[in-house]
């Protein structure tokens, strides 16, 4: 059993196309096209909501919000030159209790 994610080596991933294929296989009554449209619609709505400053909350999974990063002076790592970094909003994901419990239950890894 994997003690922690870093013991896996490279992190496993799930791409959008793999998600669509997995749902299509689990729900044979739905066509691949219907599943793809549904997944794309959900992702588009989530992107639109975040773009409009809305908070997304999916019970048992988590919530997504935007965090404000004020402007600052950074440095070019190659030259050491000071660089102005403008203010920006960055997406932030906070896992829900159900997801945290599932991840920490020891069922991580292949």
Buried (B, 14 or more C-beta within 10 A) or exposed (E): EEEEEEEEEEEEEEEEEEBBBEBBEEEEEBEEEEBBEBBEEEEEEBEEEBEEEBEBEEEEBBBBBBEEEEEEEEEEEEEEEEEEEEEEEEEEEEBBEEBEEBEEEEEBEE
